[in-house]
Amino acid sequence: MDADICKKFQDLRNSLSDNLNASGSYEFTNEDDFKDYCTGNKCNDDTGKISAGCLYLLDAFFKDNSVFNSVAKSNINIVEYIIIWLSYMIIIYTAFNFLKDNDQNIRYKYIPFLCLNIL
């Protein structure tokens, strides 16, 4: 993965962290960057936030010819990277919400470990 690709993923992670809040939801640190990718310029739920992140990445790499020729065409793994990111975000959300009524120690000790080792 080259520096341009890493930067886009890092920008996304800085705006939409993979850490869920206490209620088990994702939060944007800077929602303004993603309004264009949300329904009605507002991401009201986690599915909308994850979808906005995915659309942001697709737009960043495949929006126009200049970006496609410089980044996407030279690195055929970009779609795989986006799918891995999407899978990771869904796994974290699903695992956290599945266990949110169970033991706190299990949630915080084992779910991050499992998610990292699944991917």
C-alpha positions in Angstrom: 0.0 0.0 0.0 1.6 3.3 -1.0 1.6 6.6 0.9 -1.4 8.1 -1.0 -3.6 5.2 -0.2 -2.5 5.1 3.4 -3.3 8.8 3.8 -6.9 8.3 2.6 -7.4 5.5 5.1 -5.8 7.4 7.9 -7.9 10.5 7.1 -11.0 8.3 7.3 -9.9 6.7 10.6 -9.2 10.2 12.1 -12.8 11.2 11.2 -14.5 7.9 11.9 -12.7 6.0 14.5 -13.0 2.2 14.9 -13.6 2.8 18.6 -17.3 2.7 19.5 -18.7 5.0 22.1 -20.3 3.8 25.4 -23.6 3.0 23.8 -22.0 0.9 21.0 -22.2 3.4 18.2 -19.7 5.0 15.8 -19.1 8.7 16.0 -17.7 11.1 13.5 -15.0 13.5 14.9 -15.6 15.7 11.8 -19.0 15.0 10.2 -18.6 17.8 7.7 -16.2 15.8 5.6 -18.8 13.1 5.2 -22.1 14.9 4.8 -22.0 14.5 1.0 -22.0 10.7 1.5 -24.9 10.6 3.9 -28.6 10.4 3.1 -29.9 14.0 3.3 -26.5 15.2 4.4 -27.0 13.5 7.8 -25.8 10.1 9.0 -28.3 9.2 11.6 -27.2 5.6 12.3 -24.1 3.4 12.3 -25.0 1.8 8.9 -25.1 5.3 7.4 -21.8 6.2 9.0 -20.1 3.0 7.7 -21.6 3.5 4.3 -20.4 7.1 4.2 -16.9 5.9 5.0 -17.0 3.4 2.3 -18.4 5.9 -0.3 -15.7 8.3 0.8 -13.0 5.8 0.0 -14.6 4.8 -3.3 -14.9 8.5 -4.3 -11.3 9.2 -3.2 -9.9 6.5 -5.5 -12.4 6.2 -8.4 -14.0 9.6 -8.7 -12.2 11.0 -11.8 -9.6 10.0 -14.3 -6.7 11.9 -12.7 -7.1 10.0 -9.4 -7.8 6.7 -11.1 -4.7 6.9 -13.3 -2.4 8.0 -10.5 -3.5 5.8 -7.6 -6.1 3.2 -8.5 -4.7 2.0 -11.8 -1.2 1.5 -10.3 -2.5 -0.4 -7.3 -5.1 -3.1 -8.1 -5.6 -4.0 -4.4 -7.5 -0.8 -3.5 -10.9 -2.5 -3.8 -9.6 -5.3 -1.5 -8.4 -2.7 1.0 -11.9 -1.0 1.0 -13.6 -4.4 1.5 -11.3 -5.3 4.4 -12.0 -1.9 6.0 -15.7 -2.3 5.6 -15.7 -5.9 7.0 -13.6 -4.8 9.9 -16.0 -1.9 10.8 -19.0 -4.3 10.5 -17.4 -7.0 12.7 -16.5 -4.5 15.4 -20.1 -3.1 15.5 -21.7 -6.5 15.4 -19.5 -8.0 18.1 -19.8 -5.1 20.4 -23.6 -4.9 20.1 -23.9 -8.7 20.5 -22.1 -8.6 23.8 -23.2 -5.2 25.1 -25.5 -6.7 27.7 -22.9 -9.3 28.8 -19.7 -9.1 30.8 -17.8 -5.9 30.2 -14.4 -7.6 30.6 -15.2 -10.0 27.7 -16.2 -7.1 25.5 -13.0 -5.0 26.1 -10.5 -7.8 26.4 -11.4 -10.3 23.8 -13.4 -8.6 21.0 -10.6 -6.3 19.8 -8.2 -9.3 19.8 -10.7 -11.5 17.9 -11.4 -8.7 15.4 -7.7 -8.2 14.7 -7.0 -11.9 14.2 -10.1 -12.5 12.0 -8.8 -9.9 9.5 
